[in-house]
Amino acid sequence: MFNEGSQGLSAPASTIHFNRRRFLRGGAAVAAAAVVGPSLLAACGSDAGPGSTSATVSADDGAPATGVLRVSNWPLYIADGFVAGFQQASGLTVDYREDYNDDEEWFSKFREPLSQRQSIGCDLVIPSETIAARLHRLGWLNDIRESRWPNKKNLQPGLLNASIDPGRKFTAPYMSGMVGIAYNRAATGREITKIDDLWDPAFKGKLSMLSDVQDGLGMVMLSQGNSPENPTSESVQKAADLVREQKDRGQIRRFTGNDYASDLAAGNIVVAQAYSGDIVQLQKDNPDLKFIIPDSGGTLTLQSMVIPYTAENQTAAEAWIDYVYDRPNYAKLVAFTRYIPVLTEMTDDLNKVDPGAAANPLINPPQSTLNRVKQWPALSDEQTKGFAATYAGVTGG
């Protein structure tokens, strides 16, 4: 049952990092005790300093949102009919794109136009919190006006006062999830339980790994007796060296963002580092697909909705955020994406959409599972760049 009072994982606000799918699928402080436990389903210019804040937003004139809203999101991260429902309820037209595949890839693509305050073609985007924090430090995000976000009251209290954004002024959490291992039981012929299973010669050329340093190396570090909760250059390098060794011998087919799903579904790969919600979705068509947290542990992810300071329709973006935060609407998203909800008191609304969803352990993980997933801490810019460079030397990114 999703109870508002549950805090899920217990950890200091300054040490928890949620990243998705590579939530990277990066490093910045993110949330307080934010993952749901078993009982709870600017300044312009590239030289902005760490103290930069969000860009100035005009006062709310009370006028309803009009026109076109451009949304950029990850694949498999919206419910069927959700965009149409929002359009009907708001009167807005939505240009919705599933073109966000990888955090670092996205940041590299748009860093230059954003630094020049040029349009990037969207009014609202849903990056991992590490990217949101980086964008905020650079002064490239608009604040979300409280007057346009009354449903903010539905956010889990543990997520409200994240260290990267106390009070959630410029980020609106969207979904949380776990990073673990997915595999096709029919193809592997056996269960997968640990990181060493990835290196089985039987899976040569049939394994994919996440290209983001945090999602890709976190579980490898744990298998080596190190933790992403206390990363060092040495522990990151050690994990990267192991992955390089496996790459050089042909074990790894490719490094991916969220696009591993198509290869897994098609049978091109049989084992993959993966995100929990993606696999629950794919299981609908292939019940042989399994998702596990390795014996040594996995990591957590969180994506948040943000408004770039180049947005052309601020009010429409805020209308979308508030619509998402309405519990009946959000239940539709959770029932489809199968990720861990960020709103409180979701049981009743979720059961109306999908009676089995609230009981799904990947949507409402038991504490025994949550005890084995870890978070990266807040990383300095120097750490972020150094760790990313180390892994990019392996992945070719």
N, C-alpha and C positions, 0 to 999 in steps of 0.2 A: 504494500500500500504506500502511496506517495504522501507522506506527512510533512507539513510545512516546517515542523520543528526539527526534523532530522538534518544533520549537518553532513552526512556522508563521511568521506575521509576526513580525518582530523589532522590538520597541519597548519603551521603558521602562515598567515597571509603572504608574508614576504618570500616564502619558499616554494609556493605551488606554481607550476607552469603547465598550462594546457596548450596544446598545439594541434589539429585534426589530422588528420589525414596527413600529412607530412609535417596535419595539422597537421621539419620545420613544423607537412604533411606535413628552427630558429630559436632565439632566446631572449626572453624578457619576463619580468615578474608578471603573473597574471591574477589568479583568483585566490580568494580565501578558501575555506573548506568547501569547495564548490561541487565536487562530483557527488551525485546523489547516491546515498547509501541504500541498503536493501529496504529500508522503510520509507524511502522518499522517491517513489517514482515522482590664423596662423601667420605664422610668419611665412613669407614666400621666399623661396631660394633654397639651394641645396646645402647651404652652409649654416642652416639653422642649428642652434646648439641644443644640448640635452634639456635645457630649461624651457624650450619652446612649448607653446600651448596651441590648442586648436585655433583655426582661423576664425575671425569674427563673423558672427551670423546676425542677420538683421532681426530686429524685434518682431514678435509675432503680431501680425495685423488681424488675425482671426479669420482671414478669408480661407475658404476650403481649397484643397489642392486641386489643380487642374492640369491638363496637358498629358505629356508622356513621361513615364518613369522608366529609366534604364537600369536593369539589375544584372549584376554579374555574380554567378554562383558556381559551386562545384557541381560536377555531374552527380546524379542520383541523390540530390539533396533538396528536393521539393516534392510535394505530393501531387498526384494527378488531379487536375481541376482546381488547384490552389490559386494559380494565377488568374484563371477565369473568374473564380469566386471573388478575388480582390477587385478585379476590374468591375464586376457587377456591383459590389458594395460601395466602391469609391467613385465610380464614373471615370476613372483614369484609364489610360491605355498603357500597357506594360510591354516593353521590349525586354524579354527575359532571355538570358543567354547562359548556357552551361559551359563557360569558357575559362573557368578558373581551375587549373589542373595541378598547380604546384606553387607553393608560396614564394620560393626564391626565384623561380621562373617568372612569376607575375611581377615581383618587385624589380627584377632586372629589366623587364620589358617597359615598365611604366615609370621608373625612377627619373629618367631624363625629362619626359614631358611634364611630370608633376613638379620637378624642380623649376621648370619654366612656367608653371601655372597654365599649362596647356590641357585641353580636354583629353580625357582617357576613355571617353565613350560610355561612361556609366555614372549614375547618380548614387548608387548604393552597391557596395561590394562586401563579400563575406569572407575575409581572410582569417587565418589563424591569429590568435592574440599576439603572438610574437611579431607578426607583420603590422598589426594594428598599433602596437606600442612603438614600433619603429616609425611608422607614418606620423604618429602623434608627436614624437620627439622632433621630427623634421618640420612640424607645423602644417602638415598636409591634410588634416582632417577638420571638418566642421563639428561643432558641438551639436548634440541632439537636443532640441528645445523641450524642456519639461512640459510646457503647455500643450505640446503636440504628442505627448507620450504618456497619457494617463494610465495605460495598462502596465506601465513600469512597475507598479505595485505588486504585480504577480511574479516578479523575478525572485528566485531563491535568495534569501538573506545572505547566505554564504558567498554568493556571487556578486552581491551589490557593491561591496567595498574591496574590490580587487586592488592590489597594490599598483597596478599600471594605470588604474582609472577609478580612484575612490568616488563612490556615488554614481558611477557609470554615467559620466557626462558625454563621452564621445564613442563609447562602444556599447552595443546591445548584444549580449550573448545569444547565440542561436542554437547550437547543439553541442553536446559533449559526447565523447566516445573513447573506446580503448583501442590501442595499437597492439596487435598480436600476430599470430600466424594463421593463415587460412590454407586448407589443403583439400584435395579431392580424394576422399577415402577410397573410392573405387580404383583410382589411378595409382595411388601410393601403395595399396595393398596392405597397409598397416597404419596404426595410429601415429601421430606426430605429437610429441610431448615436450621436446627441448630444442634448444638452439642447435646442438650437435646434429640433430636429425636433418637439418637443412643441408648439411655437407655430405649426406649419403650419396655415393657414386651413382646410385640408381636414379637420382634426380638431376644428373648432370645436364645442364642446358634447359632445365625445366623449372628453374627457381627464379623468382623476381624479388628484388629488394627495393625498399623505398629510398629515393634519392635524397630526401631531407636528412640532414645530419642527426637531428634529434629523434625522429621516428625511425630512421634507419639504424642508428648506432646505439640507441638507448638500451634495447633488449640485449644486444651483443655485449655491451659493457656489463650488464647485470650477470650475464653468463660467465664473465671473466672475474667475477668477484668485486667489480667496481659498480658504482651507482651513478646514474645521471643526476641524482640529487646533489652530488658533490663532484662535479666534473673537473678534471684537470687536463692539461694538454697531453699529459702522459697517458691517462686512461682513454681519452678520445683517440689518440694515435694508436694505442694498442688494439682497440676495436677496429679501427680503419685498416690496420695492417692485416688483421684476420680476414676481413672482407676482401681486401686486395688479393690475398693469397687464393681465395676461392674464385674470384673473378679470373685470375690469371690461369687457373686450371680449367676454366670453362664451365664451372658449376652454375654461374649466374647468367641467365638468359639476357636480362636487362635490368636497369634501374628505372623506377617509375615514379610518377606522381600518383594521382588517383586513377590513372588509366590502366592499372594492372587488372581491373575487373573484367575487361573484355577478353584478355588473354586467358584468365582463369576460367571464364565461362566457356570459351571456345576450346579449352583443353590444351592450349599452347604451353601453359605452365601448369604444374600440379601442386606446387607449394609456393606461397607468397607471403611476404609481410603485408599485413592488411589492416583495415579499419573495421571495427565490429559491425557497425550499421550497414556497411556495404555488403558484407557477407550474409547478413540476415535477409537482405533483399534478394541476393542471388540464389539463396537457398529455395526460394519459391519455385524456381525453374530447375534447380539441381539439388535435391536433398542430400546428395553425396558430399556436398561441400561442408566442411567443418571449420569452426573458429575456436582457437584456444589461446590462452595466455601461457607462454612457456613456463616450465617449472621454476626457472630462475627469475621470472617476472617480465612485465611489459610496461607500457607507458600510457599516458592519458592525453586526450586532445580536447580543444575547445575552439570553436570558430565564433566570431562576433560580427554583427552587421555594423558597418561604418559608412560615413558619408564623406567622400573625398572633397577637398576644398574647391575642386573644379566642377562640382556638381552643378547642373543647370536647373534642377528641380528639387531643392531642399525640402519643400513642404510635402511633395509626393513621397520622397524617401522616408520622411517621418511618419506619414500615413501608413506606409507599408510596415514599418517597424511596429507601430501600435496594433495593426491588424494581426501580425504574427503573435503578439503578446496577449491576444484574446484567447483564453483557454480553449474554447471549442475549436477555434481555428488552429491553434498550436497542436491540439490532439491529432488533427489530420496529418500534420507534418511528422509527428513522432510515429504514428501508426505506419506511415510510409517509409520514412528514413530509417527507422528502428534504432535511432541513437538515444542516448540518455537525455531526458528533458531538463531544461534549465528553469522551468517554471514550477511553482509550488502547486500542490493539491490537484494533480493531474489524473488521479485514478478514475473518477467518475466520468470525466469527459473522454478519456482514452478508452474506457470500456464501452462507451456508446459507439465509438468508431470501430474498435476491434477488441472484443472481449478477452482475447488471449494476450494482448500486447503487454498489459501491466504485469503479467506473470512471466514474461520472457526475461531470462537472466542476462541477456545482452542489453536490454532496455532498463532493467532494474537489477543490476548486478548484486549478488550476495556479498556479504562482507568478506567472505573467504577469498573471493576474486579480487575485490578492491584492495585487500591487504597485499596483493602481489603486483599491483601497478604503481609505478613511481612517477614523480614529476621532476622536470628540470627546474632549477632555480632561476632567479633573475640573472641574466648574463650581461656583462658589460659589452659595449660595442666592440672592444678589442677581442673579447672571448668569442662573440658571435662571428666576427670576421675570421678569426683564427680557426675555430672549429669547422666552419663552413669550408674554408680553404683546404683544410686537411682532408675532408671527405670528398670535396670536388676533385681532388687529385686522384681519387679512386674511381669515382663515378663518371668522370669526364665532364661534369657539369660546370 
